[in-house]
């Protein structure tokens, strides 16, 4: 298994945090889910770190799109298409502004105006999850349609009242209908009309306080919420999901129970991904072989996992996935590695088909670890949000 190794001299907290951010951004690439277990990975990740995704970088983006959209809601002549188009244009324009701060995590730093997936698309789920957007589970485009529709409807009612008033036919009910302005769909911190000037990717104190409070309000039972509520800064030092075991004695029972399930599954399925790479490398990757031998020494223990508890907790209904995991467990309990391999091969073929299967493809050239590694359940992304909030609040230890 080939790994990127980085080193640095720790001169200051500022430099240390920059290096940590770079490592966090590099450490969880969008690996292809070769064996189709992503629904379980994402299910636990959403429990521990709701509102996050693997391609999020900095917490500031939870507010930038809302700032822009809040302004666009009050502009005349907007329809849904024009609103989204303008949003994307403004997001692209902010790239150069944000880059001036020299901070890591600016989306589009390299691609610039050619950026395909905009921050608003990447962060929309989190913006909804944290109650920053108050319109429920609407998609970004549906929100734009509803926003424009409501504004147009209110404007027409105003126009009708104005016409009536000229004929002295205005009554109290008509006045009440249009007396209030369209207030939009946003819950936002106080911010200046000139917020785009000297803009930084860092959260201001007001923004950090607001975002922390929103997460505590909307996700109080999550690991993300627990760490923020209790100012558990040591959490930022954890290098992998297994390290969270060190705080088990202080975790609430609900989080502790979920953590045990998630950790057991991460240990269990790691063997399948290791074996998948042994097959792809034809047993010629020394690092993979060594890691497999280490995992194999604990295989019987990992096979004691209660899969039904996981399926029930995450409401997993996928029969093929369930059967795959049960077959893996049975092969592990019987110490039947040939059967374990056959189960993995069948699973890959069932997902991709014979032609796209890497195991079946004689022309496939193995160049190092392929697919998902040991599951981390978006730990790095949750840490990035927590770190940005702590730094915004002025926590010297963040």
N, C-alpha and C positions, 0 to 999 in steps of 0.2 A: 504494500500500500504506500503510494508515494505521497509525502506530505510536504507542504511549504513550511519552511522554518524561518522565523524572523527573530532578530535580536536587537536590543537597543540599550543605551546607557540612560538610566533613569535620573535625569538632571532635575526635573521638576514635575509637580502634579499636572501642570498644563501639558507638558510634552508626553507624560505617561498616558493621559486620557486620549490624546490624539492617536497614539499608537494603538491603544485598546480599541478605539473606534475603527481603525483600519483593519485590525485583526477580526473584529466582529463582522465587518462587511465582507471579508474574504472567507470567513469560516463556514458559512452555510450557503453554498451555492445551490441553485435550483436543480438538484439532482433528479434524474428521471426515476419515477417510482416503478422500477422494473418488475416488482412482484405484487403490485397493487394493494399495498397496505396503507396508503396515504389517508384513507378515510378515518382510520384509527389514530394515526399520527396527528391529523388535524383536529380530530375530536378532542383529544387530550390538550392539545395546544390552545384550543379555544376556551377550554375550562381554566387553564392556568394563566394564559395571557390573552384574554379576549380583546378584540379590536386590532390585533397585530397581524402581520403577514411577513413572510420570509424576505420580501423585497422592500420592506420599509427601511428607512435609514434614520431620520431624525424626527423627534417629536414635534418640531415646529410645523411640519406639514399637516398636522391635524388641524391647524388654524389658518394656514395660508389660503387654501381653497375657500373655506367659509368667509374669510375677509373679502375675497374677490366676489363671491356670489352674493354676499349681503349687499355689496355696492350695486351689482348688476340688477338685483331685484328692483331697485328704485330708479333704474334708467328707463327712459321712454323708448318706445319703438322696438322692444325686445320680443322675440318669439323664442321657442325652445332651441331651435337650431342655432340661431344667432347668439343666444346666451351661452351655449356650450362652446361654440366656436371662439367667442370672445374670452371665455374662461381659459381655454387651452392656449390662446395667444398670449394672455397675460402671464400664465404660468411659464411659458417659454421665455418671456421677457425678463422674468425674475431670476433666471439661471445666472446671468452675468452679474446681477446685483448681489446674489448670495455668494458667488465665487470670490468676491472681493474680500470677504472676511477671512479667507484662507482656511476655513474649517472643512473637515471631512463630511461626507454624507450628502453633498448637494446632488440631487437627482438631475441628470442631464449634463453633469460637469464635462463629460467627454463628448457626448453626442450633440450638445447644444440644441439648436433649433430643429435638428433632425430627430429629436427624442420622440419615440413612438408612444410609449405608455406614460401618460401624464400623472403627476402626483395626485391629482384629484381622484383618478381611477384607482390608484394604489391604496389610498387612504380613506376612500368613501365608506367602507364597512366600519372602520374604526370611528370615523366621524359620526356615524349613526349610533354605533355601540355606546359611545361615551355621552350621548345625548346632546352633542354640539349641534347636530341637526335634529330638529324637534318634530319632523314629519314622519316618523316611523320608519318602515323598511322600504320606502320608495327607492327606486334606482335613481342615479344621478340625472338621467334624461327625463324620467317621469316627474321628478321634482321640478325640473325646468319647465315642463309643460304645465304642471299644476300651478306653479308660481306665476307664470305669465297669464294663465287663464283667470286666476283670481284677481290679479291686478287689472286685467282688461275688464272683467265683470264689474269691479268696483268703479272703474273710470266711467263705464257706460251708465251706471246708476247715478253717478254724480252729474253727468251730462243731462240725464233726464230730469233730475231735480232742478238743475239750472234753467232748463227750458220751462219747467212749470213755474219757477219763481218769477219769470218774466211776465207770466200771465196771472200772477198773484194767486196761484192755486197750490202753494206748498202747505202741507199739513205736518203735524208733529211726527207721524210715523215715517214719512218720506225722509225727513231730516235725520231721524235716528238711524236709518239704514246706512247712511253714508257718512255719519259723523266721525267714525273712526278710520284711521289710515290702515292700509295693509301692513302688518307688522312682520311679515316674512316668517321664516322657519328656523331662525337661528338663536342659539343661546351662546353668547360670546363674552369674553372679558372686555373691559374698557380698553379701547385702543384709539390712537390718534387718526385723524383723517389723512395725515401725512405718513402713514405707517410704512409706505414703500421707500421712504427716504432713509438712508443709512440702515437698511434692513439687514439683519443677521440671521443665520440659521439657529442661533441660540435663542432659547426662550427668555423673555423678560421675566422679572419677578412676578408681575401680575399674571402673565400667561402661564407660568409654571404653577402658581397657586391655583389658578382656575382649572387647569388640566388635571392636577392632582385631585381637586375636589370633585370634578366630574367623574373621574375613575372611581373614587370612593363611593360616590352616589350611585353609579350605574353598575359597578362590578365589585361590590363589597366582599363577596365570598370567594373571589379569585385570589390566586397567589400574587398577582400583580397588585391587587388592592391591599392585601395583607402587608406586603413589603412597604408600600407607600404609607399606609396608616401607621405602621410601627417604626418608620424611619430606619429600617434594617439595612444599613449601608454595606455591611459585610456581604450582602447578597451579590453585589457587583463584582466581588472577587471570585465567585464561583466560575470555574473553567468549563464545567460540563454539568449535565442534568443530574448525574450521580452525586455531585457535591451537595445538592440540596438535602441529602440525607443527614448532613451535619446539623441542620436546624429542625429535625423531626420533633425534638422534645418541646419545641415552642409553637409548632404549627397547630391550628385548630383541627379538630377531628375530621371535618369534611375534606379539608385540603390534604391532610395526612393520608386518608383513605384513598383519595384519587392519586396521590403521589406514588403510593405503594403499587397500585394497579398499573400505572404508567411505567414505572421503573421495571416491574416484572415483565411487562410486554416488551420494553426496549431490550432487555437482556435476552428474552426468548427469541425475538425476530431477528436480532443481530446475527444469530447463528445461521439463519437462512440466507441472509445477505453475504455473510462470509463464505458460505458454501457455494453460493452463486458465483462469487469471484474466483473461488478455487476451480470451479468448472470452466469458467471463461478463460482463465490463465493456464488451464491444463496442469495445474499444480506447480507452475514454474515461478510464481511470485513469492519470494522468500518472506516478505512482510505479512502477506495474507496468510501464508501457511503457518507462520508463527502465531498470528492472532487466532487462527482457527484452532490450533492445538490448545491454546490457553482457554478459549471458550469451551472446547470439547471436554476439558477436564471438569467443567461445572455443568455439563449438559443435562444430567439427570436432575439436578436441582432446578435448572431453568424450566424443565419439562413439567414441573409440578404446578405450573401456572393454572389458575382457574379462568379459562377463556370465557365461560358463560358470564362471569361477573363483569368482564370487560364489555361483552356484547350488550348486556343489560344496561350498563352505565352509559354507554354511548348510543344505545338504540340501533345497533348494527343489525340490518336485515339481509345483507348480501349473502346469499346461501353459498355461492362459489367461494367467497372469501372465508367464510366460516369453515367450510369443508377443507380448504387448503390448510388453515391453521390447525384444525383437528388432526389432519393427516401428518403434519409436521410434528405435532406433539406425540402422536403414536409412534412414529419412526424414532423419535428421540428417546422415548421411554424404553423401546426395544433395542436401542443402540444399533439400529439398522441404517447405516449411512447410505447404502445403496438405495434404499427406499426413500430416504430423505432427499437424495439427489433427484430421483425420479419425480418426487412430489414437486420439487422446485422447477424442474424442467417442464412438467405438465402445466404448472401455473403460469410460467412465462409464455408458453405457447397459447394457452387459453386467452391471455390478454392481448397478445400481438399477432398470433397466427404463425404458421410454420415459416413463412417467407421472411418475416421481420424478427424472428427469434434469433437472439445473438448466440445462444447455446447451440442452435442447429446450423448456424451460418459458418461454414468452413472458411469463408473469406474474412470473417471478423478478426481484426487485429487488436489484441488486448494491449492497452497502453497504461494500465493502472486501474485503480479502484473504479468500479462501475456501479452506478445506482446509489441508493440511500445508504448512508453510514449508520452509526449508532444514533438512534433517535434522540434529539435534543428538545423537541417540542417547542421550538421558537424561544428558547432560553435567551439567546443573544439579542433577539429583537425586543423581548421584554426588558432586558437589562439596558438597552439603548434608551428606551422610553423613561425608565426610572432614573438613569444617569442624567439625562437632559433636564428632567424635572428637579432633581436635587441640585444640579449646577445652577439652574435658574433661580432657585430659592436661596442660593448662596451657601450651600453646604460645602464646607472646605474639604470634607472627607470623601466627596462623591468622585 
